[in-house]
Amino acid sequence: MDDVAIVGAGLAGLTLAAALRQAGVPVRVWEQTRTFGTVGAGIQLAPNATRLLHRLGLRDRLRDTAVRPSAIEMRRWDDDAVIARTELGTACERQFGAPYLTVHRADLHEALLGLLPPGTVRPASRCVSVTENDHGATLHFEDGTTDTATLVAGADGIHSAVREGLATDRPRFSGQTIHRALVPAGRVPELLVDPKVVLWLGPDQHAVSYPVADGRLVSFGATVPAATWRTESWTAAGSPGDLAAAYDGWHPQVRRLIDGVDTVSRWALHDRDPVPHWSGRHVTLVGDAAHPMLPFVAQGANQAIEDAIILARCLTETDLSIPEALQRYEQLRRERVDRVHGLSRGNATTFHVDDGAGRRERDDTLAAERRLQEQAWLYGYDAAELPIR
């Protein structure tokens, strides 16, 4: 393999670039934005991702910037009663050999960038299409320039231009929007006494919070149903006042979080149906470009990191041709990502059950499913040790 071109310098693209560089493969990353800032809120990193990031060399960096929550708790929207609890902290690390962490997206992005030599990422380069030939693929950019590579990996998200050459589907609006914000921890100090991931589940909507940035900030997300999304962009400036109105009557802890918000963004939540294939002969997809999912299992970034490691291994640890390696990568990933994708869609209903008998049944089911041992299939997966031949 002569070289690899990656489209998209998000978490999937940078993880793939770091894994390939670690294996000695030349790589360049094309990114449409001009600069990287502090965009984004929080990410939950489960052991299935943190063990991989540790192996890439980020153990110390994550220890310095992330938070190690003691548990995930699901609570009722009105009285804050605990519905289900997943023990994390020491118990999780002991069982799965890696921690569960919460991190600011910008901190993780910066850490991954630090694994790459200067010049690896080429900013202000918007890829609009990719064409294949028998020996590689050509990227076509908005400014009329091109680039050729032995392999092109599309890591350009749910809007993926690379995907356009492999599938004809379109994103599906879930009917939900989410407001995202970062709250200074000093405004909600009670949430830092025993740091947790907390979800409040209510009729038609839910909210989630957890500390990030070494405990200096609290990442807050709150869904609001919307029959349609009429703005042209998938994200827009949100209104703290509108958010407060949507959560009128919710528990005071949720209200305190909303009161602590200065600015908020509002995102329309989309995914795509699974497709039969996401690879060609010299082109493939990773992360949201391959299998965009709703954020209701908190596994989107985790699955993207797994994709990157498995793809890098298929390309560098086998004697397969590139087309064969891409097919093997898909075979190894499809069943797992389809399962997580289905759970994410299912939770769009499970999290938003109306009060009454249905809620009681839902709560009993969640209490049984959310024990730590029930997460072994998810958290115990090790993409770096999975047999790939």
For each residue, the residues with C-beta under 8 A, 3 or more apart:
1: 4 25 150 151 315 316 322
2: 26 136 149 150
3: 25 26 27 28 149 150 151
4: 1 20 25 26 27 28 149 150 151 152 153 315
5: 27 28 29 30 137 139 147 149 151 152 153
6: 9 13 16 17 27 28 29 30 152 153 155
7: 13 29 30 127 130 139 152 153 154 155 156 160 161 162
8: 12 13 29 30 31 32 154 155 156 157 160 289
9: 6 13 14 29 30 31 33 36 113 121 123 155
10: 13 14 109 155 156 157 287 304
11: 14 15 43 105 108 109 112 287 301 304 305
12: 8 15 16 155 286 287 288 289 304 305 307 308
13: 6 7 8 9 10 16 17 29 31 153 155 156 286 287
14: 9 10 11 17 18 29 109 112 113 115 116 121
15: 11 12 18 19 52 53 56 112 304 305 308 309
16: 6 12 13 19 20 27 153 155 286 307 308 311 312
17: 6 13 14 20 21 27 29 116 120 121
18: 14 15 21 22 56 112 115 116
19: 15 16 22 23 56 308 309 311 312 313
20: 4 16 17 23 25 27 312 315 316
21: 17 18 24 25 27 115 116 117 120
22: 18 19 56 312
23: 19 20 312 315 316 317
24: 21 316
25: 1 3 4 20 21 312 315 316
26: 2 3 4
27: 3 4 5 6 16 17 20 21 120
28: 3 4 5 6 120 121 122 147 149
29: 5 6 7 8 9 13 14 17 116 120 121 122
30: 5 6 7 8 9 122 125 127 139 141 147
31: 8 9 13 121 122 123 124 125
32: 8 124 125 126 127 156
33: 9 36 123 124
34: 123 124
35: 123
36: 9 33 39 106 109 110 113 123
37: 106
38: 104 106
39: 36 105 106
40: 43 104 105 106 109
41: 104 105 180 181 182 212 219 220 221
42: 102 103 104 105 182 210 212 219 221
43: 11 40 102 103 104 105 108 212 301
44: 100 101 102 197 210 298 301 302
45: 49 50 53 62 66 100 101 102 103 108 301 302
46: 49 50 100 298 299 302 378 379
47: 50 51 92 93 96 97 98 99 100 379 380
48: 51 52 96 98 302 306 378 379 380 381 382 383
49: 45 46 52 53 301 302 305 306
50: 45 46 47 53 54 62 98 99 100 101
51: 47 48 54 55 96 97 98 382 384
52: 15 48 49 55 56 305 306 309 383 384
53: 15 45 49 50 56 58 59 62 305
54: 50 51 57 58 59 62 98
55: 51 52 384
56: 15 18 19 22 52 53 112 115
57: 54 115
58: 53 54 61 62 111 112 115
59: 53 54 62 63
60: 63 64
61: 58 64 65 111 114
62: 45 50 53 54 58 59 65 66 101 103 108 111
63: 59 60 66
64: 60 61 214
65: 61 62 103 104 107 108 111 213 214
66: 45 62 63 101 102 103 107 212 214
67: 101 102 103 195 210 211 212 213 214 215
68: 88 89 99 100 101 195
69: 72 88 89 100 101 102 195 196 197 210 211
70: 87 88 89 194 195 196
71: 85 86 87 88 89 196 197
72: 69 85 86 88 196 197 198 199 370
73: 82 84 85 86 196 197 198 199
74: 82 83 84 85 199 201 366 370
75: 80 81 82 83 198 199 200 201 251
76: 79 80 81 83 200 201 202 251 363
77: 200 201 202 203 206 207 250 251 254
78: 202 249 250 251
79: 76 251
80: 75 76 200 251 253
81: 75 76
82: 73 74 75 85
83: 74 75 76 201 363 366 367
84: 73 74 363 366 367 369 370
85: 71 72 73 74 82 370
86: 71 72 73 370 371 372 375
87: 70 71 91 92 371 372
88: 68 69 70 71 72 91 92 99 100 197 372
89: 68 69 70 71 92 93 100
90: 93 94
91: 87 88 94 95 372
92: 47 87 88 89 95 96 99 100 372 379
93: 47 89 90 96 97 98 99 100
94: 90 91
95: 91 92 372 373 376 379 380
96: 47 48 51 92 93 376 379 380
97: 47 51 93
98: 47 48 50 51 54 93
99: 47 50 68 88 92 93
100: 44 45 46 47 50 68 69 88 89 92 93 379
101: 44 45 50 62 66 67 68 69
102: 42 43 44 45 66 67 69 195 197 210 211 212 219
103: 42 43 45 62 65 66 67 107 108 212 213
104: 38 40 41 42 43 65 107 108 182 212 213 217 219
105: 11 39 40 41 42 43 108 109
106: 36 37 38 39 40 109 110
107: 65 66 103 104 110 111 212 213
108: 11 43 45 62 65 103 104 105 111 112 301
109: 10 11 14 36 40 105 106 112 113
110: 36 106 107 113 114
111: 58 61 62 65 107 108 114 115
112: 11 14 15 18 56 58 108 109 115 116
113: 9 14 36 109 110 116 121
114: 61 110 111
115: 14 18 21 56 57 58 111 112
116: 14 17 18 21 29 112 113 120 121
117: 21 120
118:
119: 122
120: 17 21 27 28 29 116 117
121: 9 14 17 28 29 31 113 116
122: 28 29 30 31 119 125
123: 9 31 33 34 35 36
124: 31 32 33 34
125: 30 31 32 122 141 143 145
126: 32 141 142 143
127: 7 30 32 130 139 140 141 142 156 161 162
128: 140 141 142 161
129: 139 140 161 164 165
130: 7 127 137 138 139 140 152 154 161 162 165 283
131: 137 138 140 165
132: 136 137 165 280 281 282 283
133: 136 137 138 282
134: 281
135: 150 282
136: 2 132 133 148 149 150 151 152 282
137: 5 130 131 132 133 148 149 151 152 280 282 283
138: 130 131 133 146 147 148
139: 5 7 30 127 129 130 146 147 148 149 152
140: 127 128 129 130 131 146
141: 30 125 126 127 128 144 145 146 147
142: 126 127 128
143: 125 126
144: 141
145: 125 141
146: 138 139 140 141
147: 5 28 30 138 139 141
148: 136 137 138 139
149: 2 3 4 5 28 136 137 139 152 282
150: 1 2 3 4 135 136 282 322
151: 1 3 4 5 136 137 282 283 284 315 322
152: 4 5 6 7 130 136 137 139 149 162 282 283 284
153: 4 5 6 7 13 16 162 283 284 285 286 311
154: 7 8 130 160 161 162 163 283 284 285 286 289 290
155: 6 7 8 9 10 12 13 16 285 286 287 289 304 308
156: 7 8 10 13 32 127 159 160 161 162 163 289
157: 8 10 160 287 288 289 292
158: 171 270 271 272 288 289 292
159: 156 171
160: 7 8 154 156 157 163 164 285 288 289
161: 7 127 128 129 130 154 156 164
162: 7 127 130 152 153 154 156 165 166 283 285 289
163: 154 156 160 166 167 278 285 289 290
164: 129 160 161 167
165: 129 130 131 132 162 280 283
166: 162 163 275 277 278 279 280 283 285
167: 163 164 275 277 278
168:
169: 272 273 275
170: 272
171: 158 159 270 271 272 292
172: 270 271 272 273
173: 228 229 268 269 270
174: 269 270 271 294 345 348
175: 225 226 227 348
176: 205 223 224 225 226 269 294 348
177: 223 224 225 226 229 266 267 268 269
178: 221 222 223 224 266 267 269 295
179: 221 222 223 224 238 243 264 265 266 267
180: 41 219 220 221 264 265 266 267
181: 41 220 221 238 240 261 262 263 264 265
182: 41 42 104 212 217 218 219 220
183: 187 188 209 217 218 220 257 260 261
184: 187 216 217 218 260
185: 188 189 191 192 211 215 216 217 218
186: 189
187: 183 184 256 259 260
188: 183 185 191 192 209 218 256 257 260
189: 185 186 192 193
190: 193 253
191: 185 188 195 196 198 209 211 218 253
192: 185 188 189 195 211 215 218
193: 189 190
194: 70
195: 67 68 69 70 102 191 192 210 211 215
196: 69 70 71 72 73 191 210
197: 44 69 71 72 73 88 102 208 209 210 298
198: 72 73 75 191 208 209 210
199: 72 73 74 75 206 207 208 351
200: 75 76 77 80 206 207 208 250 251 253 254
201: 74 75 76 77 83 206 351 352 353
202: 76 77 78 205 206 250 352
203: 77 352 353 354 355
204: 225 352 354
205: 176 202 222 223 224 225 246 247 352
206: 77 199 200 201 202 222 223 351 352
207: 77 199 200 220 221 222 223 247 250 254 257
208: 197 198 199 200 220 221 222
209: 183 188 191 197 198 218 219 220 221 257
210: 42 44 67 69 102 195 196 197 198 218 219
211: 67 69 102 185 191 192 195 215 217 218 219
212: 41 42 43 66 67 102 103 104 107 182 216 217 218 219
213: 65 67 103 104 107 216 217
214: 64 65 66 67
215: 67 185 192 195 211
216: 184 185 212 213
217: 104 182 183 184 185 211 212 213
218: 182 183 184 185 188 191 192 209 210 211 212 257 260
219: 41 42 102 104 180 182 209 210 211 212
220: 41 180 181 182 183 207 208 209 257 258 260 261
221: 41 42 178 179 180 181 207 208 209 295
222: 178 179 205 206 207 208 243 246 247 254 258
223: 176 177 178 179 205 206 207 269 352
224: 176 177 178 179 205 243 246 266
225: 175 176 177 204 205 352
226: 175 176 177 229 268
227: 175
228: 173
229: 173 177 226 234 268
230:
231: 236 268
232:
233: 236
234: 229 267 268 270
235: 265 266 267 268
236: 231 233 265 266
237: 263 264 265 266
238: 179 181 242 243 263 264 265 266
239: 242 243 264
240: 181 243 244 258 261 262 263 264
241: 244 245
242: 238 239 245 246
243: 179 222 224 238 239 240 246 247 258 261 264
244: 240 241 247 248 255 258 259
245: 241 242 248
246: 205 222 224 242 243
247: 205 207 222 243 244 250 254 255 258
248: 244 245
249: 78
250: 77 78 200 202 207 247 254 255
251: 75 76 77 78 79 80 200 254 255
252: 255 256
253: 80 190 191 200 256 257
254: 77 200 207 222 247 250 251 257 258
255: 244 247 250 251 252 258 259
256: 187 188 252 253 259 260
257: 183 188 207 209 218 220 253 254 260 261
258: 220 222 240 243 244 247 254 255 261
259: 187 244 255 256
260: 183 184 187 188 218 220 256 257
261: 181 183 220 240 243 257 258 264
262: 181 240
263: 181 237 238 240
264: 179 180 181 237 238 239 240 243 261
265: 179 180 181 235 236 237 238
266: 177 178 179 180 224 235 236 237 238
267: 177 178 179 180 234 235
268: 173 177 226 229 231 234 235
269: 173 174 176 177 178 223 294 295
270: 158 171 172 173 174 234 292
271: 158 171 172 174 292 293 294 341 344 345
272: 158 169 170 171 172 275 291 292
273: 169 172
274: 291 334 337 338 341
275: 166 167 169 272 278
276:
277: 166 167 330
278: 163 166 167 275 284 285 289 290 291 330
279: 166 283 284 285 326 327 329 330
280: 132 137 165 166 283 284 323 326
281: 132 134 322 323 326
282: 132 133 135 136 137 149 150 151 152 322 323 326
283: 130 132 137 151 152 153 154 162 165 166 279 280
284: 151 152 153 154 278 279 280 290 311 326 329 330
285: 153 154 155 160 162 163 166 278 279 289 290
286: 12 13 16 153 154 155 289 290 304 307 308 311
287: 10 11 12 13 155 157 290 291 300 301 303 304 307 308
288: 12 157 158 160 291 292 293 300 304
289: 8 12 154 155 156 157 158 160 162 163 278 285 286 292
290: 154 163 278 284 285 286 287 307 333 337
291: 272 274 278 287 288 303 337 338 341
292: 157 158 171 270 271 272 288 289 300
293: 271 288 297 299 300 303 337 340 341 344 345
294: 174 176 269 271 344 345 347 348
295: 178 221 269 298 300 344
296: 343 344 345 347 348 351
297: 293 340 343 344 347
298: 44 46 197 295 302
299: 46 293 302 303 340 344 378
300: 287 288 292 293 295 303 304
301: 11 43 44 45 49 108 287 304 305
302: 44 45 46 48 49 298 299 305 306
303: 287 291 293 299 300 306 307 336 337 340
304: 10 11 12 15 155 286 287 288 300 301 307 308
305: 11 12 15 49 52 53 301 302 308 309 383
306: 48 49 52 302 303 309 310 333 336 381 383
307: 12 16 286 287 290 303 304 310 311 329 333 337
308: 12 15 16 19 155 286 287 304 305 311 312
309: 15 19 52 305 306 312 313 383 384
310: 306 307 313 314 329 332 333 383 386 388
311: 16 19 153 284 286 307 308 314 315 326 329
312: 16 19 20 22 23 25 308 309 315 316
313: 19 309 310 316 317 318 383 384 386 388
314: 310 311 317 318 320 325 326 328 329 332 388
315: 1 4 20 23 25 151 311 312 318 322 325
316: 1 20 23 24 25 312 313
317: 23 313 314 388 389
318: 313 314 315 325 328 388 389
319:
320: 314 324 325 328
321: 324 325
322: 1 150 151 281 282 315 325 326
323: 280 281 282 326 327
324: 320 321 327 328
325: 314 315 318 320 321 322 328 329
326: 279 280 281 282 284 311 314 322 323 329 330
327: 279 323 324 330 331
328: 314 318 320 324 325 331 332 388
329: 279 284 307 310 311 314 325 326 332 333
330: 277 278 279 284 326 327 333 334
331: 327 328 334
332: 310 314 328 329 386 388
333: 290 306 307 310 329 330 336 337
334: 274 330 331 337 338
335: 338 339
336: 303 306 333 339 340 381
337: 274 290 291 293 303 307 333 334 340 341
338: 274 291 334 335 341 342
339: 335 336 342 343
340: 293 297 299 303 336 337 343 344 378
341: 271 274 291 293 337 338 344 345
342: 338 339 345 346
343: 296 297 339 340 346 347
344: 271 293 294 295 296 297 299 340 341 347 348
345: 174 271 293 294 296 341 342 348
346: 342 343 349 350
347: 294 296 297 343 344 350 351
348: 174 175 176 294 296 344 345 351 352
349: 346 352 353
350: 346 347 353 362 366
351: 199 201 206 296 347 348
352: 201 202 203 204 205 206 223 225 348 349
353: 201 203 349 350 358 359 362
354: 203 204 358 359
355: 203 359
356: 359 360
357: 360 361
358: 353 354 361 362
359: 353 354 355 356 362 363
360: 356 357 363 364
361: 357 358 364 365
362: 350 353 358 359 365 366
363: 76 83 84 359 360 366 367
364: 360 361 367 368
365: 361 362 368 369
366: 74 83 84 350 362 363 369 370
367: 83 84 363 364 370
368: 364 365 371 374
369: 84 365 366 374
370: 72 74 84 85 86 366 367 374 375
371: 86 87 368 374 375
372: 86 87 88 91 92 95 375
373: 95 376
374: 368 369 370 371
375: 86 370 371 372 378 379 380
376: 95 96 373 379 380
377: 380 381
378: 46 48 299 340 375 381
379: 46 47 48 92 95 96 100 375 376
380: 47 48 95 96 375 376 377
381: 48 306 336 377 378 386
382: 48 51 385 386
383: 48 52 305 306 309 310 313 386
384: 51 52 55 309 313
385: 382
386: 310 313 332 381 382 383
387:
388: 310 313 314 317 318 328 332
389: 317 318
